[in-house]
Amino acid sequence: MNDRWTPEDLLRPLSEAEQKHAPRDIFVAGDRDLLRAGPTVAIVGSRDATRAGLARADKLARLLVHQGVIIMSGLAEGIDTAAHLAAMRNGGRTIAVLGTPLDQCFPAKNRSLQQEIMRDHLAVSQFPSGTKVGRHTFPIRNRTMAFLSDATVIIEAKDGSGSLHQGWEAIRLGRPLFLAKSMFDD
């Protein structure tokens, strides 16, 4: 359940930019073949999501799943949870990239969702068991999510949010970054 791998073990040979920004180790629980099973899109956004944002995350995840895309997100409240649940409800696969070690859960209210993902999908962390979790681990999680995904979509984000941090990381790695039109309207 709690396997330790290098990024090259799980993915493919890494580019120079990827080598520079990749975590040294990745811990996985679940179906690690999901990292190679097809295109993966990270859907991220605000923990304090609006109803409209939650609906957008749900719709986008559903549409992508029907195209064979694997949905990735960070298991946070709000947009992340909506994306994971929409993928699962619509027969798709999902990958949760955690800001905690695999044996911890944040937020605690997502414990059963994390356990289901670890059992039936894939959970990924770069933090070994025993790592002290804090505000610093979640931007690191966003960098890892940008690294592992083929593209990132930001549904909603406030200034200084982890979602925006992930957007910059996606750009740094040469990954496509998409922003929901509603972000410009807000």
Kinemage of the C-alpha trace (Angstrom):
@kinemage 1
@onewidth
@group {chain A} dominant
@subgroup {mainchain}
@vectorlist {calphas} color= white
{ca met a 1} P 0.000 0.000 0.000
{ca asn a 2} L 2.735 2.508 0.901
{ca asp a 3} L 5.383 2.056 -1.776
{ca arg a 4} L 8.373 4.364 -2.258
{ca trp a 5} L 9.455 5.178 -5.817
{ca thr a 6} L 11.522 7.670 -7.735
{ca pro a 7} L 9.780 9.813 -10.361
{ca glu a 8} L 11.646 7.968 -13.125
{ca asp a 9} L 10.349 4.633 -11.795
{ca leu a 10} L 6.751 5.830 -12.003
{ca leu a 11} L 6.804 7.976 -15.106
{ca arg a 12} L 9.464 8.014 -17.800
{ca pro a 13} L 12.895 9.545 -18.301
{ca leu a 14} L 12.649 13.155 -17.145
{ca ser a 15} L 13.532 16.300 -19.058
{ca glu a 16} L 16.111 18.681 -17.623
{ca ala a 17} L 13.403 21.019 -16.240
{ca glu a 18} L 11.543 18.063 -14.732
{ca gln a 19} L 14.711 16.726 -13.092
{ca lys a 20} L 15.311 20.139 -11.519
{ca his a 21} L 11.821 20.349 -9.986
{ca ala a 22} L 10.915 16.696 -9.365
{ca pro a 23} L 10.631 15.323 -5.860
{ca arg a 24} L 13.363 12.864 -4.936
{ca asp a 25} L 10.905 10.199 -3.781
{ca ile a 26} L 7.221 9.568 -4.349
{ca phe a 27} L 5.109 7.439 -2.032
{ca val a 28} L 2.033 5.831 -3.545
{ca ala a 29} L -1.024 3.918 -2.366
{ca gly a 30} L -3.297 2.369 -4.953
{ca asp a 31} L -2.955 1.744 -8.671
{ca arg a 32} L 0.401 3.341 -9.557
{ca asp a 33} L -0.161 2.451 -13.227
{ca leu a 34} L -2.620 5.366 -13.335
{ca leu a 35} L 0.388 7.665 -13.693
{ca arg a 36} L 1.032 6.089 -17.112
{ca ala a 37} L -2.517 5.098 -18.065
{ca gly a 38} L -3.428 8.116 -20.137
{ca pro a 39} L -3.647 11.852 -20.116
{ca thr a 40} L -3.951 13.355 -16.647
{ca val a 41} L -5.459 16.768 -15.984
{ca ala a 42} L -5.224 18.473 -12.596
{ca ile a 43} L -8.392 20.358 -11.673
{ca val a 44} L -7.686 22.721 -8.788
{ca gly a 45} L -9.182 25.736 -7.110
{ca ser a 46} L -10.428 27.378 -3.989
{ca arg a 47} L -11.129 25.476 -0.783
{ca asp a 48} L -13.864 28.037 -0.109
{ca ala a 49} L -15.454 27.448 -3.504
{ca thr a 50} L -18.585 29.093 -4.807
{ca arg a 51} L -21.547 26.993 -5.894
{ca ala a 52} L -20.814 27.956 -9.490
{ca gly a 53} L -17.175 26.911 -9.094
{ca leu a 54} L -18.159 23.532 -7.665
{ca ala a 55} L -20.542 23.030 -10.590
{ca arg a 56} L -17.778 23.951 -13.074
{ca ala a 57} L -15.336 21.494 -11.470
{ca asp a 58} L -17.969 18.755 -11.545
{ca lys a 59} L -18.862 19.404 -15.184
{ca leu a 60} L -15.253 19.628 -16.364
{ca ala a 61} L -14.250 16.431 -14.555
{ca arg a 62} L -17.282 14.627 -16.006
{ca leu a 63} L -16.513 15.808 -19.552
{ca leu a 64} L -12.829 14.886 -19.269
{ca val a 65} L -13.610 11.451 -17.807
{ca his a 66} L -15.859 10.731 -20.786
{ca gln a 67} L -12.827 11.476 -23.004
{ca gly a 68} L -10.655 8.993 -21.094
{ca val a 69} L -8.761 11.594 -19.063
{ca ile a 70} L -7.625 10.795 -15.518
{ca ile a 71} L -8.541 13.523 -13.036
{ca met a 72} L -5.896 14.686 -10.573
{ca ser a 73} L -6.400 17.024 -7.641
{ca gly a 74} L -5.135 17.749 -4.145
{ca leu a 75} L -7.888 16.315 -1.897
{ca ala a 76} L -8.534 19.752 -0.385
{ca glu a 77} L -12.035 20.938 0.421
{ca gly a 78} L -13.963 22.707 -2.318
{ca ile a 79} L -12.875 22.387 -5.933
{ca asp a 80} L -10.445 19.490 -5.326
{ca thr a 81} L -13.061 17.357 -3.590
{ca ala a 82} L -15.639 18.161 -6.297
{ca ala a 83} L -13.208 17.069 -9.027
{ca his a 84} L -12.321 13.775 -7.320
{ca leu a 85} L -15.965 12.936 -6.601
{ca ala a 86} L -17.135 13.806 -10.120
{ca ala a 87} L -14.477 11.555 -11.641
{ca met a 88} L -15.486 8.660 -9.406
{ca arg a 89} L -19.265 9.163 -9.858
{ca asn a 90} L -18.849 9.137 -13.626
{ca gly a 91} L -16.822 5.933 -13.872
{ca gly a 92} L -13.469 7.654 -14.216
{ca arg a 93} L -10.183 7.385 -12.396
{ca thr a 94} L -8.666 9.931 -10.057
{ca ile a 95} L -5.307 10.644 -8.473
{ca ala a 96} L -5.009 12.557 -5.194
{ca val a 97} L -1.716 14.356 -4.619
{ca leu a 98} L -1.449 14.909 -0.879
{ca gly a 99} L 0.134 17.648 1.190
{ca thr a 100} L 0.560 15.084 3.958
{ca pro a 101} L 2.184 11.658 4.223
{ca leu a 102} L -0.093 8.833 3.055
{ca asp a 103} L -0.867 7.839 6.647
{ca gln a 104} L -2.281 11.285 7.474
{ca cys a 105} L -5.267 13.147 6.079
{ca phe a 106} L -6.031 16.824 5.645
{ca pro a 107} L -8.735 17.867 5.875
{ca ala a 108} L -9.864 15.184 8.310
{ca lys a 109} L -13.375 15.286 6.844
{ca asn a 110} L -11.928 13.786 3.620
{ca arg a 111} L -10.522 10.703 5.386
{ca ser a 112} L -13.056 8.297 3.848
{ca leu a 113} L -12.532 9.854 0.407
{ca gln a 114} L -8.753 9.475 0.787
{ca gln a 115} L -9.150 5.847 1.855
{ca glu a 116} L -11.386 5.110 -1.143
{ca ile a 117} L -8.907 6.761 -3.509
{ca met a 118} L -6.012 4.827 -1.942
{ca arg a 119} L -7.945 1.581 -2.375
{ca asp a 120} L -9.577 2.035 -5.801
{ca his a 121} L -7.572 4.795 -7.525
{ca leu a 122} L -4.230 6.374 -6.547
{ca ala a 123} L -2.920 8.633 -3.782
{ca val a 124} L 0.534 10.166 -4.100
{ca ser a 125} L 2.732 12.003 -1.613
{ca gln a 126} L 6.325 13.081 -1.561
{ca phe a 127} L 6.285 13.150 2.228
{ca pro a 128} L 7.432 10.079 4.163
{ca ser a 129} L 5.523 8.929 7.214
{ca gly a 130} L 6.435 11.078 10.197
{ca thr a 131} L 6.827 14.310 8.224
{ca lys a 132} L 5.567 17.325 10.154
{ca val a 133} L 2.724 18.798 8.129
{ca gly a 134} L 2.194 22.541 7.938
{ca arg a 135} L 1.452 25.395 5.590
{ca his a 136} L 4.780 24.734 3.855
{ca thr a 137} L 3.823 21.219 2.675
{ca phe a 138} L 0.867 22.291 0.524
{ca pro a 139} L 2.757 24.503 -1.989
{ca ile a 140} L 5.215 21.609 -2.299
{ca arg a 141} L 2.216 19.367 -3.029
{ca asn a 142} L 1.106 21.799 -5.756
{ca arg a 143} L 4.540 21.674 -7.388
{ca thr a 144} L 4.382 17.876 -7.386
{ca met a 145} L 0.875 17.920 -8.842
{ca ala a 146} L 2.002 20.223 -11.660
{ca phe a 147} L 4.913 17.861 -12.261
{ca leu a 148} L 2.744 14.717 -12.377
{ca ser a 149} L -0.089 16.094 -14.511
{ca asp a 150} L -0.164 16.699 -18.245
{ca ala a 151} L -2.093 19.960 -17.768
{ca thr a 152} L -3.613 22.066 -14.994
{ca val a 153} L -7.003 23.782 -14.947
{ca ile a 154} L -7.658 26.406 -12.290
{ca ile a 155} L -11.383 26.768 -11.664
{ca glu a 156} L -11.290 29.445 -8.929
{ca ala a 157} L -8.424 31.003 -6.996
{ca lys a 158} L -7.793 33.872 -4.637
{ca asp a 159} L -4.623 35.950 -4.680
{ca gly a 160} L -1.743 34.003 -3.144
{ca ser a 161} L -3.568 30.676 -3.277
{ca gly a 162} L -1.946 27.286 -3.772
{ca ser a 163} L -3.830 26.962 -7.054
{ca leu a 164} L -2.025 29.995 -8.460
{ca his a 165} L 1.249 28.555 -7.168
{ca gln a 166} L 0.477 25.387 -9.090
{ca gly a 167} L -0.241 27.433 -12.201
{ca trp a 168} L 3.223 28.992 -12.036
{ca glu a 169} L 4.774 25.576 -11.498
{ca ala a 170} L 2.912 24.207 -14.538
{ca ile a 171} L 4.279 27.059 -16.652
{ca arg a 172} L 7.806 26.518 -15.298
{ca leu a 173} L 7.579 22.843 -16.328
{ca gly a 174} L 6.196 23.643 -19.777
{ca arg a 175} L 2.784 22.122 -19.015
{ca pro a 176} L -0.410 23.644 -20.387
{ca leu a 177} L -2.284 25.847 -17.925
{ca phe a 178} L -5.956 26.683 -18.373
{ca leu a 179} L -7.929 29.219 -16.360
{ca ala a 180} L -11.708 29.156 -16.120
{ca lys a 181} L -13.206 32.180 -17.856
{ca ser a 182} L -15.035 33.002 -14.637
{ca met a 183} L -11.688 33.873 -13.030
{ca phe a 184} L -11.372 36.775 -15.444
{ca asp a 185} L -14.972 37.838 -14.910
{ca asp a 186} L -14.530 37.935 -11.120
